[in-house]
Amino acid sequence: MDVSKMRATDYLGKTVHCSCGRVHTVEIGTVEISSGALGKVAGILRKDGFRRPFIIADRNTHQAAGEKLLSLLTEEQIAFSSYVLDDSHLVPDEYAMGRLIMNYDPDCDLIIGVGGGTINDSCRFISHRLGIPFYIVATAPSMDGYASTGAPLVRNNFKANYECGMPKAIIADLEVISKAPQRMIAAGFGDMIGKYTCLADWKLSALINDEYYCDMAAAIVRQSLGKIVAAKDGIATGEHGSIAELMDGLVLSGIAMSYVGSSRPASGSEHRLSHFWEIRQLLAGKKALLHGTKVGIATVIMLKLYERLSEEGLDADFLSTRTMPSLENWEREIKGAYLDAAPEVFALEERVQKNSAQGWEKRMKVIAQRWPEIQEILTSVPSAREAAELISSVGGSVQPSEVEIDDELVHLAVLYAKEVRPPYTILQLLWDLGLLEDYAAKAI
């Protein structure tokens, strides 16, 4: 398959016997990215045989697209129930999930989410727990989770990921998503720029940790990223064709995730920093930043770390004299970094043991043996400056200070964000090499 010429719709309904050894399929039945797409929802419902959807939106997304959708379904004589979360800022936590369950209409046979990241994740989770399918009607091209199988939700003050399912349909009306606030469009672009570091992190893990790697899934993301970068000028002005390209790329990232059964093709060290910052913002009672905004800023920081490590000139003597970083004060440090969310970090480490002496020794043998190949990966990404210029070109933020992330949170994130998720990234590599503390200080 020549992925360079394929759009999201080209993957639907296909079974791929991949060279990675796995068979890939996509559960999504429909991807509709077009002007007037809201008017096609009724036809999609009839095609799929659904009779009574339960429609979920929040205050903002209801105004952006929900009201019109309800009006169109009424005109088409399609019965429905609906619930609008009347929140100025919706947090996808236990309380929000409880409200959705309590207001769910048991006579419905489908959930339709109208919104972006939080609505999408909430509907995916509720759909999975109730055992009924869902559609997502996008209101902004702000993140790449529309087609993924994971739902990152807040549990016990910690951003945990729940494996659920894919939507049966993704509908994005260009008349709606092109009019989204530019900060949301820039967030989607920033989420895609994060693929530079996540793909490199995945390669590092495949090399050092013998993690499963799929060339096709990586190629899908890489090709999508290239198309979106080429369309940056139109994305900056809200031109429909360019916004469609961005939305298609975001959906393709989700398809790549579904191919490998995890977020690996679209989430790496840059997402670890984003999740850490969100945890700390929620604990402080602050409104969380847009996911893609945080990812874009974190990508610039991670690329700087890639640059510095590639320029270190590490040799066999350095690698052979490494000793395992001390864990003597680890629990105290994690409590100081994660506060009330620390118990979840301790539970995760207990399960995966990524900081164990046995694991470190095994990885260091591979790192010493394969350092030239690691060095090739380190130099395969663009510079931090290039990434910052790309994000700035569409109106996105690139400095932590622009969004009230102070030096302390940057420092803590580089030091401890690797504890948010178990997959191997450059952050764990720096820890293995005994360089993480020095690099965290330099990150500021």
N, C-alpha and C positions, 0 to 999 in steps of 0.2 A: 504494500500500500504506500502510495506517495502522499505522505501526510501534508506536504507543503501545499497541495492543491485542495485539501479537504476542509470543509466547514463542519460545524457541529452536527448539522442535519445528515451529513454523509456517514456518520457513525451509527445512526439509529437503526435498529433492526439487524445489525450485522454481527456475526460470530467470527472472531479473529483467532486463528491458531498461530500464536506469536512465537517468534524465535527465542523469546525468554523462557519458553517451556509451558506457559500458561495459556488458557483459552479466555479471551476477553469478550465480554458482552456489555451492552448498555441497557439499563432498564427503562430509560426515558422513551416515551412513545412519540412525543411531539416537542419540537423547539420552534417557536414562532417569534422571530425578531423582525418586525416590519411596522410601517405606519398603519395605524388602524387595527393593530393586533387585538385590542380589547374587544372589538366587534366580532372577532373570530372565536371567542371563548365558548359561546353557546354551541357553535358547530362542533368544537372539539369535545365538549361534554356529551353531545349526542353521539358522536363517532365512538367514544369510549364507553357509552352505555350508562353514564351516571345521570341520576334523576334529581337528586336534592343535595347540593353542596352546602357545606358550612364554611362561611367566609370570615376570615380573621384579618383585621388590620389594626393599626394604631391611629392615633388622632391625625398625624401628618399624612400617612399613606392613604388613609381613607379619603382625605381631601384631594390627594394627588391622582388617585385612580379608583379607589374603592367606590365612591359615590357613583361614578360613571359606570362601573362594572355592574353594580346593583341595578341601575336604571336599564342597562342593556339586557340584563337577564330577565327583568320584569317585562320588557317589551317582547322578549322571545318566549314569554310564558313558562319560564323555568322556575320552579319552586326553589327556595333557598332559606337558610337561616344565617344570621351574621352576628358578629360580636366585635366591637371596637374597643381596644384597650385604651382607656383614656389617660394615658401617661404622657407627661411632657418629655420624659426620657425612660424608655423601657429597658429594664435589666432582665436578661433571660435567666432568671433564677428559680428556686423552688416555689416562690410565691407566685410568679407569673405563670408557671406551668400549672399550678393548682387552680388559678383563676380560669385558665383555658379549659381544663377538664370539667370544672364546675359549671361552666356556661355552654359546654358542648351539647348540641342537639342530637340525641341518640337515633333520631329518625333519618339522619343524613348518611350518605354513602361515600362522601368525598370531602376532604378539607381543601380549601383554596386560601393560600396565604397571599396577602397583598402587601408588598413591602420589600425591604432589603435584608440585611444580614440577620438582625434579631428576629424579625417575623419569620424569615426563612428557617432559621435554626429551631425556633419554637414549634413551628408547624411540622417540621420534619420529625421532631421528637414525639410530639403528640400523635402524629400519624403512626409512627412505629409502635408506640405503646398501646394505641387503640386498635391497631391491626387494620387500618383502612388507608387507602392511597391518598396522595395529595398532589395538587398543582401549586406552582408559585407564579404569581403575577408580579414581575419586577417593577419597581418604581424608580430605580437608579442603577447604573452600572458601577456599583460601588465596591464590590468584592467578588471573589471567585467561588463562593460556596453554593451557588444556585444548583449546580449539578453534582455536588459531592454527596457522599454517603454519611459524612460525619456531622454531628451537631455539637459545637462547643458551647457548653452551658455553665453557669456559675453554680457550684455546689459547695457548701461549707466555705464560702468566700474564695474558692479556688476555681480557675477556669479548666474544667474537665471536658474531655471529648467523648461523646457517645456515638458509637457506630449504629446507624439507623438504616435508612434506605434512600433511594433517589426519587425525585418527583416523577409523576407520570407525564407531566407537561410543564414546560417553561415558556411563559408568554411575556414578551417585552415589547411594548408599544413605543415606537420611536418618538411619537408625539408626546409621550410621558417622560421617558428616560432622558431624552435630549434636553428637557427643560428642568432636569434635576439641578439642585444647587451645584455650582462648579466645584465646591470642596468635595462633594460626593463623587463626581466624575473623576476628579484628581485622585481620590482615594482608590477607586478601581484601577486607575493607571498605576498608582503606587504599589498596589497589591501585585500587579503583573511584573513590575520592575523587580520585586522581591524574588522572582523566579531565577534571576541570575545567581543569587547566593544559595537558594534552596537546591537547585540542580547540582551546583558544585558540592554542597554538603552531602547530597545523596551519593555522588561519585566517591567522595572521601570515605563514606561509610561502607560502600560496596568494596572498596579497596582495603580498608583497615579492619572493618568489622565483618566482612564477608556477608553483608546485607544483600538481599534480593534486589536486583536492578533490572529495569525494563527499558531497553533502548527506544522502543516505539513510544512508550508513555512519555519519556523524556523529550523525544523528538516532537511530539504533539505540542507540548508546552513551549519548547524552544521556537518552533515555527510560529506559534500564536504570538509569542513575545515579539518576534521580529516584525510581524505585520502591524502590531499595535504601535511599536516604536516608529514605524514608517508613517503611521496615520496620526502622529502626535499633534501636528498643526491643526487638523480638522477636529481632533478631540478637544483641543483648547478652545475652539470656537463653537462647539456643539453641532457641527455639521453632521447630518443624519448618517451618511455613509460611514464616516469615521467612528461615530458612536456605535453603529451596528457592528463594526469591526472589533471595537473594544468589548462589547457585550458577547460577541461570538467567542472571542478569546477567553473571556472569563468562564463561559460555559465549557469550552474545550479543556480548560484546566481541571474542572470538575470531572469531566469524562476521563481524563488521564488518571485522576485519583481513584475513580471507580475501577479502572482497569487493574490497578495494583492492589486495591483493597485497603488503601490507607491514604493519608494526606501527603505522603512522601514526595510526589512530583511537584507539589505546590507549596510546601511548608518546610522551612529549615530554621536556621539560627535567627533569621530576621523575625520570624513568627514567635520564637521564644521570647525575645525582647518585648514584642507587642503584647503577648499574654501577661508577662510580668508587670508591665506598666499598667495594664487594665486591672489586674488584681489589686495593685497598690492604689489606683484611683478609686476603685469601688470601696476599698476599706477606708479611704479617707472621705467617703461620702461625696466624691466628685463625679461629674458627668464624664463617662468614658469617651475617649476620642474615637473617631471613626477607625475601624480596624485597618483599612488600607492606608490611612494617613500614618498610623503608627508603624506599619510595615515598611512604608517608603522611607521614613526617617531611620528606622532600624537597618534597612538595607544599606544605606550610605555608611553607617557606622561599621557594619560587618564587612563591607568591601574595603574599608580602611584597614581593618584587621587582616584581611586577606593580603592586601598590599604589603603591610609591615612584615607578616610572616614570610612572604615570598622573598623579601629583601634581606632577611636575617642572615642568609648564607650559612645555615646550619650544616654541620658536617658529621661524619661518622663518630668522631671523638665526642662531640656534644651529645649526640643521641645515646651513645654507649654509657655515658656517665649520669644519666638521669636517675633520680630517685622518685618514688611515688610521693605526690603531694600529701602533706599531713592532713588527717581528718580529725585531729584532736579536738578542735573547736567547731567542727562542722555543724553540729546541732544548734549550738548557741548562735552561730552566724546565720543559719537558716531561720531561726526564730526572729532574729533582728531584721532579716530581709523580707520575710513573708508574713510576719506578725500572726494574725489569727488564722491565716491560711497554711501555716507551717505544718500542722498535722497531716494534711494531704500530701505534702512533699515527703514527709517521713514515710508515709504508707507506700508511696510510689517507689521510693528507693528500696524499701524492704522487699517489694515484689521483683524489681528488675536488677538490682545490685550493679548498677552501671559504674559505681565508684569503688568496686571491690578490688582488693589487691590482685586476685587471680585474673580479673578482667583487664586490669591495667598492665600487668606483666605480659599477657597474651597480645594486647594491642601494641605495646612498645616493641616487641619483636618484629611485628609486621611493619611498623613505622620505620624502624631502622633498616629493614631489608628493602623497603619499597619507597624510600624517600624521594628518589628522582621522579617517580610517577606521581607522588603527592605534590611535588613542586610543580609539575605540569598542570595539575588541577588548580593550584593556587594562582597560577598566572593565566588561567583560562577565562577569568571574569573581567568585566570592564572596570575602570577605575572608579573610586568613590566620586570623584569630580564629574565624570561622565554621567553617572547615575543621578547625581544631584541636579545637573543641568537638564536632564530629561524630565525629571519630576517638576522642576521649576517651570519648564516650558508649558506645562498644562495648568499652572497655578497651584501646584502642590507645595506642601511644607517639607523642608529638608533638614532644618535645625531643630533639635529638641526644645530649645528655648522659645521657638515660635508657638509651641502648643503647651507651654507651661510644664515641661518636663525638665527638672533641674539637674544639676551636675551629679548630685547624690544618687538620683534614680537612674541616671545613665551608668554610673559606676557600679551600683548594685546589680543592675540588669546584666551587664557584661559578666560580672562575677558569678551570679547565681541563677540567671534565667535558664541555664542548661538543665536545671532541675525540674522545669515545668513539664517536659516530655522526655521519654527515654531515647528516641532515635539519635544517633551520633551526628554531630555537626562540628564545625570549626571550633566552637566553644569548648567541646569536650577534648578536641585535639590539643588546644592550647593548655587545658588543664593537665592532660597527659604529659605534655612537654614541660610542665612547671612554669609556664609563661603567662598564665591567665591573669594573675594579680597585676603584673607589670602592664599587660595590655589593657586591663580595665582602667588603670590609672591614666594611660595614654589616651584612652578613648575620650576622656573629658577634654 
